[in-house]
Amino acid sequence: MPSGDDARPTFVLVHGSCSSSFMWAPIQRELALLGHRSFAVDLPGHGFDAQYPVAYQAPQDLDAWAAEPSTLAGVTLRDNVDMVVDIV
């Protein structure tokens, strides 16, 4: 069994939909102040990997955006689970 600092758990923080790992920054700061380690996961298609259609960007073309498939259309719950399991 690990001893000392290695015996403490590492908190793996997972965001919900329409968010990213950045939402955990205040919590991670507080955990660090208490001496805890943490790792915030970005699920597939979120955070720095997020992609936005050209129609969404300025100037917005709402008609084109309404007809364009979501950039997350191919991401499944299994993809999210696999990402978290790989991290853990």
VOLO-897482 format. One record per residue: residue number from 1; residue in three letters; x, y, z of N, C-alpha, C in turn. Coordinates in pm, whole numbers. Layout:
REM VOLO-897482
R vodren fidren    n_X    n_Y    n_Z   ca_X   ca_Y   ca_Z    c_X    c_Y    c_Z
R    NUM    ALA      X      Y      Z      X      Y      Z      X      Y      Z
...
This chain:
REM VOLO-897482
R vodren fidren    n_X    n_Y    n_Z   ca_X   ca_Y   ca_Z    c_X    c_Y    c_Z
R      1    MET     85   -118      0      0      0      0     89    124      0
R      2    PRO     54    225    -82    134    348    -85    130    418     49
R      3    SER    235    493     76    239    568    202    262    715    173
R      4    GLY    239    798    274    261    941    260    167   1005    159
R      5    ASP    222   1095     77    141   1168    -21     75   1075   -122
R      6    ASP    140    963   -154     86    872   -254    -39    800   -207
R      7    ALA    -67    799    -78   -183    731    -24   -310    813    -42
R      8    ARG   -293    942    -67   -411   1028    -83   -474   1006   -221
R      9    PRO   -607   1012   -230   -671    993   -359   -652   1115   -450
R     10    THR   -663   1090   -577   -668   1197   -675   -813   1209   -719
R     11    PHE   -869   1327   -711  -1007   1351   -751  -1012   1370   -902
R     12    VAL  -1093   1289   -970  -1115   1303  -1114  -1249   1373  -1130
R     13    LEU  -1246   1490  -1191  -1365   1575  -1203  -1413   1574  -1348
R     14    VAL  -1541   1543  -1366  -1599   1532  -1500  -1714   1630  -1512
R     15    HIS  -1709   1712  -1615  -1814   1812  -1637  -1938   1749  -1699
R     16    GLY  -2046   1824  -1700  -2169   1780  -1766  -2176   1832  -1908
R     17    SER  -2293   1822  -1968  -2309   1868  -2106  -2297   2021  -2112
R     18    CYS  -2259   2070  -2226  -2246   2214  -2251  -2146   2280  -2157
R     19    SER  -2042   2209  -2121  -1942   2264  -2030  -1805   2210  -2068
R     20    SER  -1708   2231  -1981  -1572   2182  -2004  -1501   2169  -1870
R     21    SER  -1378   2123  -1876  -1299   2106  -1754  -1274   2239  -1683
R     22    PHE  -1285   2349  -1756  -1259   2481  -1697  -1355   2513  -1583
R     23    MET  -1474   2451  -1584  -1572   2480  -1479  -1521   2437  -1342
R     24    TRP  -1424   2345  -1339  -1373   2292  -1213  -1260   2375  -1153
R     25    ALA  -1213   2477  -1222  -1098   2555  -1174  -1113   2602  -1028
R     26    PRO  -1226   2661   -989  -1238   2705   -848  -1233   2588   -749
R     27    ILE  -1293   2476   -785  -1292   2358   -698  -1150   2302   -689
R     28    GLN  -1081   2297   -803   -943   2247   -803   -853   2334   -716
R     29    ARG   -875   2462   -721   -796   2554   -637   -819   2523   -490
R     30    GLU   -943   2505   -451   -975   2475   -311   -919   2338   -270
R     31    LEU   -931   2239   -358   -875   2107   -327   -724   2116   -308
R     32    ALA   -657   2192   -396   -511   2208   -384   -474   2275   -252
R     33    LEU   -550   2375   -212   -523   2444    -85   -537   2349     34
R     34    LEU   -622   2247     17   -640   2147    123   -542   2030    109
R     35    GLY   -454   2038      9   -352   1935    -10   -396   1817    -94
R     36    HIS   -506   1832   -167   -557   1723   -250   -517   1742   -396
R     37    ARG   -497   1629   -464   -471   1632   -608   -603   1619   -682
R     38    SER   -607   1678   -803   -728   1664   -885   -689   1670  -1031
R     39    PHE   -776   1613  -1113   -758   1618  -1258   -896   1638  -1319
R     40    ALA   -912   1744  -1397  -1039   1773  -1462  -1033   1722  -1606
R     41    VAL  -1130   1640  -1641  -1137   1576  -1772  -1220   1662  -1868
R     42    ASP  -1174   1674  -1992  -1257   1729  -2099  -1313   1612  -2178
R     43    LEU  -1444   1599  -2180  -1506   1493  -2258  -1486   1521  -2408
R     44    PRO  -1497   1420  -2492  -1476   1439  -2636  -1562   1552  -2692
R     45    GLY  -1499   1638  -2770  -1571   1749  -2832  -1591   1870  -2743
R     46    HIS  -1532   1870  -2624  -1546   1981  -2530  -1409   2042  -2500
R     47    GLY  -1409   2158  -2435  -1283   2222  -2399  -1204   2265  -2523
R     48    PHE  -1074   2241  -2522   -991   2280  -2635  -1023   2202  -2761
R     49    ASP  -1091   2087  -2747  -1130   2007  -2864  -1264   2049  -2922
R     50    ALA  -1330   2145  -2860  -1460   2189  -2910  -1445   2254  -3047
R     51    GLN  -1540   2224  -3133  -1542   2284  -3266  -1677   2350  -3287
R     52    TYR  -1673   2467  -3347  -1795   2541  -3373  -1811   2561  -3522
R     53    PRO  -1930   2540  -3575  -1950   2559  -3718  -1924   2704  -3758
R     54    VAL  -1883   2722  -3881  -1855   2857  -3932  -1980   2944  -3920
R     55    ALA  -2098   2886  -3942  -2223   2962  -3935  -2249   3017  -3795
R     56    TYR  -2190   2956  -3691  -2209   3001  -3554  -2122   3122  -3522
R     57    GLN  -2010   3132  -3592  -1914   3237  -3563  -1959   3370  -3624
R     58    ALA  -1901   3480  -3578  -1943   3614  -3622  -1896   3639  -3765
R     59    PRO  -1978   3694  -3849  -2122   3716  -3826  -2197   3584  -3836
R     60    GLN  -2295   3567  -3749  -2370   3442  -3747  -2469   3435  -3862
R     61    ASP  -2480   3316  -3919  -2578   3286  -4022  -2674   3185  -3959
R     62    LEU  -2781   3234  -3897  -2870   3148  -3820  -2939   3043  -3905
R     63    ASP  -2971   3075  -4030  -3036   2977  -4117  -2940   2862  -4148
R     64    ALA  -2816   2895  -4182  -2716   2791  -4210  -2686   2711  -4085
R     65    TRP  -2679   2778  -3971  -2650   2711  -3845  -2761   2612  -3809
R     66    ALA  -2887   2651  -3832  -3000   2565  -3801  -2999   2438  -3886
R     67    ALA  -2943   2444  -4006  -2941   2330  -4096  -2815   2244  -4080
R     68    GLU  -2715   2294  -4010  -2588   2223  -3997  -2593   2122  -3882
R     69    PRO  -2545   1998  -3907  -2545   1900  -3797  -2451   1943  -3684
R     70    SER  -2481   1900  -3566  -2398   1930  -3449  -2261   1867  -3465
R     71    THR  -2159   1936  -3417  -2024   1880  -3419  -2011   1764  -3321
R     72    LEU  -2109   1749  -3231  -2109   1639  -3135  -2202   1525  -3178
R     73    ALA  -2257   1533  -3299  -2354   1434  -3345  -2299   1292  -3342
R     74    GLY  -2169   1275  -3366  -2112   1141  -3367  -2055   1094  -3235
R     75    VAL  -2062   1178  -3133  -2007   1142  -3002  -2114   1067  -2923
R     76    THR  -2076    951  -2873  -2171    868  -2798  -2137    868  -2649
R     77    LEU  -2230    817  -2571  -2206    801  -2428  -2087    707  -2406
R     78    ARG  -2075    606  -2490  -1962    513  -2481  -1829    587  -2499
R     79    ASP  -1824    685  -2591  -1703    765  -2611  -1667    840  -2483
R     80    ASN  -1768    895  -2417  -1745    967  -2292  -1695    873  -2182
R     81    VAL  -1759    758  -2170  -1720    659  -2068  -1576    613  -2096
R     82    ASP  -1544    582  -2221  -1410    536  -2255  -1305    640  -2219
R     83    MET  -1336    768  -2244  -1242    875  -2213  -1212    878  -2062
R     84    VAL  -1318    873  -1982  -1299    879  -1836  -1228    755  -1784
R     85    VAL  -1265    639  -1835  -1200    516  -1791  -1052    518  -1828
R     86    ASP  -1018    566  -1946   -878    575  -1986   -799    667  -1893
R     87    ILE   -863    776  -1850   -796    872  -1760   -773    807  -1623
R     88    VAL   -878    743  -1572   -868    681  -1440   -769    567  -1444
